[in-house]
Amino acid sequence: MPLLEPEPEALRPGTAREPAPDRVTDRSATGTPEPLRAELTALLGADKVLWKISDLVRYASDASPYR
């Protein structure tokens, strides 16, 4: 192999991949359970309730001291 010939296989991840150890569980992937979501929405209003999984993960991973 010549010195400067590209090797694209070196940049591709392997095909045998496992889920990340800190991934969201399948049970939690749907977001906040409906009964709890309905109660929180009635109490706080729809604009204050974060129920989608992307909202929950974003909030949980924010290590900001200003929360």
PDB file of N, H, CA, C and O in Angstrom:
ATOM      1  N   MET A   1       0.847  -1.175   0.000  1.00  0.00           N
ATOM      2  CA  MET A   1       0.000   0.000   0.000  1.00  0.00           C
ATOM      3  C   MET A   1       0.892   1.238   0.000  1.00  0.00           C
ATOM      4  O   MET A   1       1.779   1.359   0.846  1.00  0.00           O
ATOM      5  N   PRO A   2       0.671   2.155  -0.932  1.00  0.00           N
ATOM      6  CA  PRO A   2       1.441   3.397  -0.956  1.00  0.00           C
ATOM      7  C   PRO A   2       1.196   4.227   0.303  1.00  0.00           C
ATOM      8  O   PRO A   2       0.172   4.079   0.970  1.00  0.00           O
ATOM      9  N   LEU A   3       2.122   5.077   0.605  1.00  0.00           N
ATOM     10  H   LEU A   3       2.954   5.198   0.063  1.00  0.00           H
ATOM     11  CA  LEU A   3       2.089   5.849   1.849  1.00  0.00           C
ATOM     12  C   LEU A   3       0.866   6.745   1.983  1.00  0.00           C
ATOM     13  O   LEU A   3       0.248   6.763   3.048  1.00  0.00           O
ATOM     14  N   LEU A   4       0.494   7.484   0.955  1.00  0.00           N
ATOM     15  H   LEU A   4       0.995   7.470   0.090  1.00  0.00           H
ATOM     16  CA  LEU A   4      -0.597   8.453   1.062  1.00  0.00           C
ATOM     17  C   LEU A   4      -1.910   7.970   0.449  1.00  0.00           C
ATOM     18  O   LEU A   4      -2.779   8.790   0.151  1.00  0.00           O
ATOM     19  N   GLU A   5      -2.074   6.700   0.258  1.00  0.00           N
ATOM     20  H   GLU A   5      -1.368   6.034   0.499  1.00  0.00           H
ATOM     21  CA  GLU A   5      -3.316   6.167  -0.292  1.00  0.00           C
ATOM     22  C   GLU A   5      -4.375   6.122   0.822  1.00  0.00           C
ATOM     23  O   GLU A   5      -4.101   5.626   1.914  1.00  0.00           O
ATOM     24  N   PRO A   6      -5.585   6.640   0.545  1.00  0.00           N
ATOM     25  CA  PRO A   6      -6.605   6.667   1.597  1.00  0.00           C
ATOM     26  C   PRO A   6      -7.049   5.260   1.999  1.00  0.00           C
ATOM     27  O   PRO A   6      -7.081   4.343   1.178  1.00  0.00           O
ATOM     28  N   GLU A   7      -7.380   5.117   3.247  1.00  0.00           N
ATOM     29  H   GLU A   7      -7.354   5.862   3.913  1.00  0.00           H
ATOM     30  CA  GLU A   7      -7.875   3.849   3.770  1.00  0.00           C
ATOM     31  C   GLU A   7      -9.197   4.123   4.502  1.00  0.00           C
ATOM     32  O   GLU A   7      -9.190   4.314   5.718  1.00  0.00           O
ATOM     33  N   PRO A   8     -10.336   4.147   3.780  1.00  0.00           N
ATOM     34  CA  PRO A   8     -11.612   4.513   4.397  1.00  0.00           C
ATOM     35  C   PRO A   8     -12.062   3.551   5.492  1.00  0.00           C
ATOM     36  O   PRO A   8     -12.806   3.959   6.384  1.00  0.00           O
ATOM     37  N   GLU A   9     -11.647   2.317   5.455  1.00  0.00           N
ATOM     38  H   GLU A   9     -11.043   1.986   4.730  1.00  0.00           H
ATOM     39  CA  GLU A   9     -12.046   1.355   6.488  1.00  0.00           C
ATOM     40  C   GLU A   9     -11.517   1.750   7.867  1.00  0.00           C
ATOM     41  O   GLU A   9     -12.095   1.361   8.882  1.00  0.00           O
ATOM     42  N   ALA A  10     -10.445   2.504   7.917  1.00  0.00           N
ATOM     43  H   ALA A  10      -9.975   2.821   7.092  1.00  0.00           H
ATOM     44  CA  ALA A  10      -9.871   2.912   9.198  1.00  0.00           C
ATOM     45  C   ALA A  10     -10.778   3.884   9.943  1.00  0.00           C
ATOM     46  O   ALA A  10     -10.679   3.999  11.165  1.00  0.00           O
ATOM     47  N   LEU A  11     -11.659   4.585   9.235  1.00  0.00           N
ATOM     48  H   LEU A  11     -11.740   4.492   8.243  1.00  0.00           H
ATOM     49  CA  LEU A  11     -12.528   5.582   9.859  1.00  0.00           C
ATOM     50  C   LEU A  11     -13.918   5.046  10.182  1.00  0.00           C
ATOM     51  O   LEU A  11     -14.665   5.680  10.928  1.00  0.00           O
ATOM     52  N   ARG A  12     -14.268   3.903   9.640  1.00  0.00           N
ATOM     53  H   ARG A  12     -13.661   3.388   9.034  1.00  0.00           H
ATOM     54  CA  ARG A  12     -15.607   3.355   9.852  1.00  0.00           C
ATOM     55  C   ARG A  12     -15.649   2.539  11.133  1.00  0.00           C
ATOM     56  O   ARG A  12     -14.721   1.785  11.424  1.00  0.00           O
ATOM     57  N   PRO A  13     -16.729   2.691  11.901  1.00  0.00           N
ATOM     58  CA  PRO A  13     -16.847   1.859  13.106  1.00  0.00           C
ATOM     59  C   PRO A  13     -17.093   0.405  12.715  1.00  0.00           C
ATOM     60  O   PRO A  13     -17.599   0.122  11.629  1.00  0.00           O
ATOM     61  N   GLY A  14     -16.743  -0.486  13.583  1.00  0.00           N
ATOM     62  H   GLY A  14     -16.332  -0.257  14.465  1.00  0.00           H
ATOM     63  CA  GLY A  14     -16.980  -1.900  13.336  1.00  0.00           C
ATOM     64  C   GLY A  14     -18.470  -2.204  13.276  1.00  0.00           C
ATOM     65  O   GLY A  14     -19.287  -1.421  13.761  1.00  0.00           O
ATOM     66  N   THR A  15     -18.821  -3.325  12.689  1.00  0.00           N
ATOM     67  H   THR A  15     -18.157  -3.961  12.295  1.00  0.00           H
ATOM     68  CA  THR A  15     -20.236  -3.667  12.556  1.00  0.00           C
ATOM     69  C   THR A  15     -20.804  -4.273  13.829  1.00  0.00           C
ATOM     70  O   THR A  15     -22.011  -4.197  14.055  1.00  0.00           O
ATOM     71  N   ALA A  16     -19.978  -4.862  14.652  1.00  0.00           N
ATOM     72  H   ALA A  16     -18.997  -4.924  14.468  1.00  0.00           H
ATOM     73  CA  ALA A  16     -20.453  -5.455  15.908  1.00  0.00           C
ATOM     74  C   ALA A  16     -20.448  -4.383  16.986  1.00  0.00           C
ATOM     75  O   ALA A  16     -19.444  -4.172  17.666  1.00  0.00           O
ATOM     76  N   ARG A  17     -21.591  -3.704  17.134  1.00  0.00           N
ATOM     77  H   ARG A  17     -22.406  -3.875  16.581  1.00  0.00           H
ATOM     78  CA  ARG A  17     -21.680  -2.628  18.125  1.00  0.00           C
ATOM     79  C   ARG A  17     -22.712  -2.994  19.175  1.00  0.00           C
ATOM     80  O   ARG A  17     -23.704  -3.659  18.878  1.00  0.00           O
ATOM     81  N   GLU A  18     -22.478  -2.562  20.387  1.00  0.00           N
ATOM     82  H   GLU A  18     -21.672  -2.022  20.628  1.00  0.00           H
ATOM     83  CA  GLU A  18     -23.403  -2.800  21.489  1.00  0.00           C
ATOM     84  C   GLU A  18     -24.004  -1.471  21.914  1.00  0.00           C
ATOM     85  O   GLU A  18     -23.406  -0.419  21.684  1.00  0.00           O
ATOM     86  N   PRO A  19     -25.181  -1.504  22.532  1.00  0.00           N
ATOM     87  CA  PRO A  19     -25.774  -0.259  23.031  1.00  0.00           C
ATOM     88  C   PRO A  19     -24.873   0.380  24.094  1.00  0.00           C
ATOM     89  O   PRO A  19     -24.145  -0.308  24.809  1.00  0.00           O
ATOM     90  N   ALA A  20     -24.940   1.685  24.177  1.00  0.00           N
ATOM     91  H   ALA A  20     -25.531   2.244  23.596  1.00  0.00           H
ATOM     92  CA  ALA A  20     -24.155   2.404  25.184  1.00  0.00           C
ATOM     93  C   ALA A  20     -24.639   2.002  26.577  1.00  0.00           C
ATOM     94  O   ALA A  20     -25.836   1.784  26.768  1.00  0.00           O
ATOM     95  N   PRO A  21     -23.745   1.902  27.544  1.00  0.00           N
ATOM     96  CA  PRO A  21     -24.159   1.485  28.887  1.00  0.00           C
ATOM     97  C   PRO A  21     -25.070   2.501  29.582  1.00  0.00           C
ATOM     98  O   PRO A  21     -25.802   2.136  30.502  1.00  0.00           O
ATOM     99  N   ASP A  22     -25.037   3.761  29.163  1.00  0.00           N
ATOM    100  H   ASP A  22     -24.442   4.058  28.416  1.00  0.00           H
ATOM    101  CA  ASP A  22     -25.862   4.775  29.817  1.00  0.00           C
ATOM    102  C   ASP A  22     -27.081   5.157  28.978  1.00  0.00           C
ATOM    103  O   ASP A  22     -27.639   6.238  29.162  1.00  0.00           O
ATOM    104  N   ARG A  23     -27.498   4.292  28.068  1.00  0.00           N
ATOM    105  H   ARG A  23     -27.045   3.413  27.918  1.00  0.00           H
ATOM    106  CA  ARG A  23     -28.639   4.611  27.209  1.00  0.00           C
ATOM    107  C   ARG A  23     -29.937   4.636  28.007  1.00  0.00           C
ATOM    108  O   ARG A  23     -30.019   4.080  29.102  1.00  0.00           O
ATOM    109  N   VAL A  24     -30.930   5.277  27.453  1.00  0.00           N
ATOM    110  H   VAL A  24     -30.863   5.729  26.563  1.00  0.00           H
ATOM    111  CA  VAL A  24     -32.250   5.342  28.070  1.00  0.00           C
ATOM    112  C   VAL A  24     -32.896   3.971  27.947  1.00  0.00           C
ATOM    113  O   VAL A  24     -32.829   3.347  26.887  1.00  0.00           O
ATOM    114  N   THR A  25     -33.517   3.499  29.013  1.00  0.00           N
ATOM    115  H   THR A  25     -33.572   4.005  29.874  1.00  0.00           H
ATOM    116  CA  THR A  25     -34.157   2.187  28.982  1.00  0.00           C
ATOM    117  C   THR A  25     -35.354   2.196  28.039  1.00  0.00           C
ATOM    118  O   THR A  25     -35.919   3.252  27.755  1.00  0.00           O
ATOM    119  N   ASP A  26     -35.736   1.028  27.561  1.00  0.00           N
ATOM    120  H   ASP A  26     -35.277   0.170  27.792  1.00  0.00           H
ATOM    121  CA  ASP A  26     -36.889   0.920  26.662  1.00  0.00           C
ATOM    122  C   ASP A  26     -38.158   1.415  27.345  1.00  0.00           C
ATOM    123  O   ASP A  26     -39.018   2.012  26.697  1.00  0.00           O
ATOM    124  N   ARG A  27     -38.279   1.178  28.624  1.00  0.00           N
ATOM    125  H   ARG A  27     -37.580   0.693  29.151  1.00  0.00           H
ATOM    126  CA  ARG A  27     -39.458   1.609  29.382  1.00  0.00           C
ATOM    127  C   ARG A  27     -39.559   3.137  29.435  1.00  0.00           C
ATOM    128  O   ARG A  27     -40.657   3.692  29.413  1.00  0.00           O
ATOM    129  N   SER A  28     -38.422   3.799  29.503  1.00  0.00           N
ATOM    130  H   SER A  28     -37.530   3.348  29.520  1.00  0.00           H
ATOM    131  CA  SER A  28     -38.404   5.258  29.596  1.00  0.00           C
ATOM    132  C   SER A  28     -38.388   5.948  28.237  1.00  0.00           C
ATOM    133  O   SER A  28     -38.536   7.168  28.166  1.00  0.00           O
ATOM    134  N   ALA A  29     -38.215   5.198  27.172  1.00  0.00           N
ATOM    135  H   ALA A  29     -38.095   4.207  27.230  1.00  0.00           H
ATOM    136  CA  ALA A  29     -38.053   5.797  25.845  1.00  0.00           C
ATOM    137  C   ALA A  29     -39.297   6.514  25.349  1.00  0.00           C
ATOM    138  O   ALA A  29     -39.203   7.343  24.444  1.00  0.00           O
ATOM    139  N   THR A  30     -40.446   6.222  25.909  1.00  0.00           N
ATOM    140  H   THR A  30     -40.523   5.549  26.644  1.00  0.00           H
ATOM    141  CA  THR A  30     -41.678   6.890  25.467  1.00  0.00           C
ATOM    142  C   THR A  30     -41.908   8.203  26.185  1.00  0.00           C
ATOM    143  O   THR A  30     -42.871   8.907  25.883  1.00  0.00           O
ATOM    144  N   GLY A  31     -41.055   8.545  27.121  1.00  0.00           N
ATOM    145  H   GLY A  31     -40.272   7.973  27.366  1.00  0.00           H
ATOM    146  CA  GLY A  31     -41.208   9.810  27.843  1.00  0.00           C
ATOM    147  C   GLY A  31     -41.970   9.613  29.149  1.00  0.00           C
ATOM    148  O   GLY A  31     -42.029   8.509  29.690  1.00  0.00           O
ATOM    149  N   THR A  32     -42.543  10.688  29.638  1.00  0.00           N
ATOM    150  H   THR A  32     -42.496  11.585  29.199  1.00  0.00           H
ATOM    151  CA  THR A  32     -43.289  10.645  30.896  1.00  0.00           C
ATOM    152  C   THR A  32     -44.562   9.826  30.715  1.00  0.00           C
ATOM    153  O   THR A  32     -45.272  10.019  29.728  1.00  0.00           O
ATOM    154  N   PRO A  33     -44.874   8.912  31.646  1.00  0.00           N
ATOM    155  CA  PRO A  33     -46.102   8.120  31.539  1.00  0.00           C
ATOM    156  C   PRO A  33     -47.337   9.020  31.480  1.00  0.00           C
ATOM    157  O   PRO A  33     -47.376  10.075  32.114  1.00  0.00           O
ATOM    158  N   GLU A  34     -48.339   8.596  30.720  1.00  0.00           N
ATOM    159  H   GLU A  34     -48.307   7.739  30.206  1.00  0.00           H
ATOM    160  CA  GLU A  34     -49.528   9.410  30.463  1.00  0.00           C
ATOM    161  C   GLU A  34     -50.261   9.861  31.730  1.00  0.00           C
ATOM    162  O   GLU A  34     -50.615  11.037  31.814  1.00  0.00           O
ATOM    163  N   PRO A  35     -50.510   8.991  32.728  1.00  0.00           N
ATOM    164  CA  PRO A  35     -51.227   9.481  33.920  1.00  0.00           C
ATOM    165  C   PRO A  35     -50.481  10.618  34.634  1.00  0.00           C
ATOM    166  O   PRO A  35     -51.090  11.611  35.034  1.00  0.00           O
ATOM    167  N   LEU A  36     -49.180  10.465  34.787  1.00  0.00           N
ATOM    168  H   LEU A  36     -48.686   9.658  34.462  1.00  0.00           H
ATOM    169  CA  LEU A  36     -48.379  11.503  35.438  1.00  0.00           C
ATOM    170  C   LEU A  36     -48.338  12.763  34.587  1.00  0.00           C
ATOM    171  O   LEU A  36     -48.433  13.872  35.113  1.00  0.00           O
ATOM    172  N   ARG A  37     -48.197  12.601  33.276  1.00  0.00           N
ATOM    173  H   ARG A  37     -48.120  11.700  32.848  1.00  0.00           H
ATOM    174  CA  ARG A  37     -48.173  13.747  32.368  1.00  0.00           C
ATOM    175  C   ARG A  37     -49.478  14.527  32.445  1.00  0.00           C
ATOM    176  O   ARG A  37     -49.460  15.757  32.466  1.00  0.00           O
ATOM    177  N   ALA A  38     -50.610  13.827  32.489  1.00  0.00           N
ATOM    178  H   ALA A  38     -50.625  12.827  32.472  1.00  0.00           H
ATOM    179  CA  ALA A  38     -51.912  14.500  32.558  1.00  0.00           C
ATOM    180  C   ALA A  38     -52.057  15.275  33.864  1.00  0.00           C
ATOM    181  O   ALA A  38     -52.557  16.400  33.866  1.00  0.00           O
ATOM    182  N   GLU A  39     -51.624  14.680  34.970  1.00  0.00           N
ATOM    183  H   GLU A  39     -51.218  13.766  34.968  1.00  0.00           H
ATOM    184  CA  GLU A  39     -51.703  15.371  36.264  1.00  0.00           C
ATOM    185  C   GLU A  39     -50.810  16.608  36.284  1.00  0.00           C
ATOM    186  O   GLU A  39     -51.224  17.669  36.751  1.00  0.00           O
ATOM    187  N   LEU A  40     -49.594  16.471  35.782  1.00  0.00           N
ATOM    188  H   LEU A  40     -49.257  15.608  35.403  1.00  0.00           H
ATOM    189  CA  LEU A  40     -48.678  17.612  35.761  1.00  0.00           C
ATOM    190  C   LEU A  40     -49.175  18.721  34.845  1.00  0.00           C
ATOM    191  O   LEU A  40     -49.043  19.902  35.166  1.00  0.00           O
ATOM    192  N   THR A  41     -49.745  18.341  33.707  1.00  0.00           N
ATOM    193  H   THR A  41     -49.851  17.382  33.446  1.00  0.00           H
ATOM    194  CA  THR A  41     -50.280  19.335  32.776  1.00  0.00           C
ATOM    195  C   THR A  41     -51.441  20.085  33.403  1.00  0.00           C
ATOM    196  O   THR A  41     -51.556  21.299  33.240  1.00  0.00           O
ATOM    197  N   ALA A  42     -52.308  19.368  34.125  1.00  0.00           N
ATOM    198  H   ALA A  42     -52.215  18.381  34.258  1.00  0.00           H
ATOM    199  CA  ALA A  42     -53.436  20.021  34.797  1.00  0.00           C
ATOM    200  C   ALA A  42     -52.946  20.961  35.893  1.00  0.00           C
ATOM    201  O   ALA A  42     -53.528  22.024  36.110  1.00  0.00           O
ATOM    202  N   LEU A  43     -51.892  20.576  36.574  1.00  0.00           N
ATOM    203  H   LEU A  43     -51.419  19.713  36.398  1.00  0.00           H
ATOM    204  CA  LEU A  43     -51.370  21.365  37.687  1.00  0.00           C
ATOM    205  C   LEU A  43     -50.533  22.560  37.218  1.00  0.00           C
ATOM    206  O   LEU A  43     -50.685  23.665  37.739  1.00  0.00           O
ATOM    207  N   LEU A  44     -49.655  22.341  36.240  1.00  0.00           N
ATOM    208  H   LEU A  44     -49.533  21.443  35.817  1.00  0.00           H
ATOM    209  CA  LEU A  44     -48.686  23.367  35.846  1.00  0.00           C
ATOM    210  C   LEU A  44     -48.982  24.054  34.518  1.00  0.00           C
ATOM    211  O   LEU A  44     -48.524  25.172  34.283  1.00  0.00           O
ATOM    212  N   GLY A  45     -49.735  23.401  33.660  1.00  0.00           N
ATOM    213  H   GLY A  45     -50.107  22.493  33.851  1.00  0.00           H
ATOM    214  CA  GLY A  45     -49.972  23.922  32.314  1.00  0.00           C
ATOM    215  C   GLY A  45     -49.086  23.212  31.309  1.00  0.00           C
ATOM    216  O   GLY A  45     -47.982  22.779  31.638  1.00  0.00           O
ATOM    217  N   ALA A  46     -49.572  23.093  30.083  1.00  0.00           N
ATOM    218  H   ALA A  46     -50.469  23.445  29.815  1.00  0.00           H
ATOM    219  CA  ALA A  46     -48.869  22.319  29.053  1.00  0.00           C
ATOM    220  C   ALA A  46     -47.502  22.903  28.698  1.00  0.00           C
ATOM    221  O   ALA A  46     -46.594  22.157  28.330  1.00  0.00           O
ATOM    222  N   ASP A  47     -47.343  24.209  28.800  1.00  0.00           N
ATOM    223  H   ASP A  47     -48.081  24.815  29.098  1.00  0.00           H
ATOM    224  CA  ASP A  47     -46.065  24.821  28.417  1.00  0.00           C
ATOM    225  C   ASP A  47     -44.959  24.579  29.440  1.00  0.00           C
ATOM    226  O   ASP A  47     -43.789  24.806  29.132  1.00  0.00           O
ATOM    227  N   LYS A  48     -45.296  24.127  30.642  1.00  0.00           N
ATOM    228  H   LYS A  48     -46.247  23.943  30.892  1.00  0.00           H
ATOM    229  CA  LYS A  48     -44.292  23.886  31.685  1.00  0.00           C
ATOM    230  C   LYS A  48     -43.895  22.419  31.824  1.00  0.00           C
ATOM    231  O   LYS A  48     -42.932  22.107  32.524  1.00  0.00           O
ATOM    232  N   VAL A  49     -44.620  21.517  31.170  1.00  0.00           N
ATOM    233  H   VAL A  49     -45.403  21.771  30.601  1.00  0.00           H
ATOM    234  CA  VAL A  49     -44.376  20.086  31.349  1.00  0.00           C
ATOM    235  C   VAL A  49     -43.485  19.567  30.222  1.00  0.00           C
ATOM    236  O   VAL A  49     -43.853  19.614  29.049  1.00  0.00           O
ATOM    237  N   LEU A  50     -42.312  19.072  30.599  1.00  0.00           N
ATOM    238  H   LEU A  50     -42.013  19.034  31.552  1.00  0.00           H
ATOM    239  CA  LEU A  50     -41.405  18.437  29.645  1.00  0.00           C
ATOM    240  C   LEU A  50     -41.673  16.940  29.701  1.00  0.00           C
ATOM    241  O   LEU A  50     -41.395  16.297  30.714  1.00  0.00           O
ATOM    242  N   TRP A  51     -42.210  16.382  28.622  1.00  0.00           N
ATOM    243  H   TRP A  51     -42.436  16.905  27.800  1.00  0.00           H
ATOM    244  CA  TRP A  51     -42.582  14.971  28.663  1.00  0.00           C
ATOM    245  C   TRP A  51     -41.932  14.130  27.580  1.00  0.00           C
ATOM    246  O   TRP A  51     -41.854  12.910  27.724  1.00  0.00           O
ATOM    247  N   LYS A  52     -41.461  14.745  26.497  1.00  0.00           N
ATOM    248  H   LYS A  52     -41.524  15.736  26.381  1.00  0.00           H
ATOM    249  CA  LYS A  52     -40.803  13.966  25.442  1.00  0.00           C
ATOM    250  C   LYS A  52     -39.426  13.523  25.929  1.00  0.00           C
ATOM    251  O   LYS A  52     -38.786  14.213  26.722  1.00  0.00           O
ATOM    252  N   ILE A  53     -38.985  12.380  25.451  1.00  0.00           N
ATOM    253  H   ILE A  53     -39.506  11.820  24.806  1.00  0.00           H
ATOM    254  CA  ILE A  53     -37.708  11.837  25.913  1.00  0.00           C
ATOM    255  C   ILE A  53     -36.548  12.769  25.588  1.00  0.00           C
ATOM    256  O   ILE A  53     -35.598  12.862  26.366  1.00  0.00           O
ATOM    257  N   SER A  54     -36.608  13.459  24.455  1.00  0.00           N
ATOM    258  H   SER A  54     -37.379  13.383  23.823  1.00  0.00           H
ATOM    259  CA  SER A  54     -35.520  14.379  24.111  1.00  0.00           C
ATOM    260  C   SER A  54     -35.452  15.538  25.104  1.00  0.00           C
ATOM    261  O   SER A  54     -34.362  16.002  25.439  1.00  0.00           O
ATOM    262  N   ASP A  55     -36.611  16.009  25.580  1.00  0.00           N
ATOM    263  H   ASP A  55     -37.496  15.631  25.308  1.00  0.00           H
ATOM    264  CA  ASP A  55     -36.627  17.070  26.588  1.00  0.00           C
ATOM    265  C   ASP A  55     -36.069  16.572  27.912  1.00  0.00           C
ATOM    266  O   ASP A  55     -35.298  17.272  28.568  1.00  0.00           O
ATOM    267  N   LEU A  56     -36.457  15.361  28.305  1.00  0.00           N
ATOM    268  H   LEU A  56     -37.083  14.792  27.772  1.00  0.00           H
ATOM    269  CA  LEU A  56     -36.021  14.819  29.590  1.00  0.00           C
ATOM    270  C   LEU A  56     -34.524  14.554  29.608  1.00  0.00           C
ATOM    271  O   LEU A  56     -33.855  14.865  30.594  1.00  0.00           O
ATOM    272  N   VAL A  57     -33.991  13.986  28.536  1.00  0.00           N
ATOM    273  H   VAL A  57     -34.534  13.733  27.736  1.00  0.00           H
ATOM    274  CA  VAL A  57     -32.558  13.705  28.478  1.00  0.00           C
ATOM    275  C   VAL A  57     -31.765  14.999  28.425  1.00  0.00           C
ATOM    276  O   VAL A  57     -30.725  15.114  29.074  1.00  0.00           O
ATOM    277  N   ARG A  58     -32.242  15.978  27.659  1.00  0.00           N
ATOM    278  H   ARG A  58     -33.087  15.885  27.132  1.00  0.00           H
ATOM    279  CA  ARG A  58     -31.550  17.267  27.577  1.00  0.00           C
ATOM    280  C   ARG A  58     -31.503  17.925  28.954  1.00  0.00           C
ATOM    281  O   ARG A  58     -30.462  18.454  29.344  1.00  0.00           O
ATOM    282  N   TYR A  59     -32.603  17.901  29.692  1.00  0.00           N
ATOM    283  H   TYR A  59     -33.448  17.471  29.376  1.00  0.00           H
ATOM    284  CA  TYR A  59     -32.649  18.516  31.011  1.00  0.00           C
ATOM    285  C   TYR A  59     -31.759  17.754  31.993  1.00  0.00           C
ATOM    286  O   TYR A  59     -31.051  18.367  32.791  1.00  0.00           O
ATOM    287  N   ALA A  60     -31.793  16.443  31.938  1.00  0.00           N
ATOM    288  H   ALA A  60     -32.368  15.945  31.290  1.00  0.00           H
ATOM    289  CA  ALA A  60     -31.010  15.634  32.871  1.00  0.00           C
ATOM    290  C   ALA A  60     -29.513  15.748  32.613  1.00  0.00           C
ATOM    291  O   ALA A  60     -28.717  15.611  33.542  1.00  0.00           O
ATOM    292  N   SER A  61     -29.120  15.993  31.374  1.00  0.00           N
ATOM    293  H   SER A  61     -29.767  16.104  30.620  1.00  0.00           H
ATOM    294  CA  SER A  61     -27.696  16.053  31.069  1.00  0.00           C
ATOM    295  C   SER A  61     -27.123  17.464  31.200  1.00  0.00           C
ATOM    296  O   SER A  61     -25.926  17.663  30.995  1.00  0.00           O
ATOM    297  N   ASP A  62     -27.946  18.427  31.533  1.00  0.00           N
ATOM    298  H   ASP A  62     -28.919  18.265  31.700  1.00  0.00           H
ATOM    299  CA  ASP A  62     -27.476  19.798  31.714  1.00  0.00           C
ATOM    300  C   ASP A  62     -26.894  19.927  33.118  1.00  0.00           C
ATOM    301  O   ASP A  62     -27.627  19.864  34.105  1.00  0.00           O
ATOM    302  N   ALA A  63     -25.610  20.103  33.207  1.00  0.00           N
ATOM    303  H   ALA A  63     -25.014  20.154  32.406  1.00  0.00           H
ATOM    304  CA  ALA A  63     -24.954  20.206  34.506  1.00  0.00           C
ATOM    305  C   ALA A  63     -24.781  21.659  34.932  1.00  0.00           C
ATOM    306  O   ALA A  63     -23.897  21.982  35.726  1.00  0.00           O
ATOM    307  N   SER A  64     -25.612  22.511  34.411  1.00  0.00           N
ATOM    308  H   SER A  64     -26.331  22.249  33.766  1.00  0.00           H
ATOM    309  CA  SER A  64     -25.497  23.932  34.695  1.00  0.00           C
ATOM    310  C   SER A  64     -25.794  24.229  36.166  1.00  0.00           C
ATOM    311  O   SER A  64     -26.765  23.705  36.712  1.00  0.00           O
ATOM    312  N   PRO A  65     -24.978  25.058  36.815  1.00  0.00           N
ATOM    313  CA  PRO A  65     -25.268  25.430  38.203  1.00  0.00           C
ATOM    314  C   PRO A  65     -26.417  26.437  38.303  1.00  0.00           C
ATOM    315  O   PRO A  65     -26.854  26.762  39.407  1.00  0.00           O
ATOM    316  N   TYR A  66     -26.908  26.932  37.171  1.00  0.00           N
ATOM    317  H   TYR A  66     -26.553  26.668  36.274  1.00  0.00           H
ATOM    318  CA  TYR A  66     -27.949  27.957  37.179  1.00  0.00           C
ATOM    319  C   TYR A  66     -29.348  27.382  37.061  1.00  0.00           C
ATOM    320  O   TYR A  66     -30.293  28.131  36.813  1.00  0.00           O
ATOM    321  N   ARG A  67     -29.512  26.073  37.230  1.00  0.00           N
ATOM    322  H   ARG A  67     -28.744  25.465  37.431  1.00  0.00           H
ATOM    323  CA  ARG A  67     -30.842  25.478  37.124  1.00  0.00           C
ATOM    324  C   ARG A  67     -31.673  25.826  38.296  1.00  0.00           C
ATOM    325  O   ARG A  67     -32.829  25.410  38.379  1.00  0.00           O
TER     326      ARG A  67
END
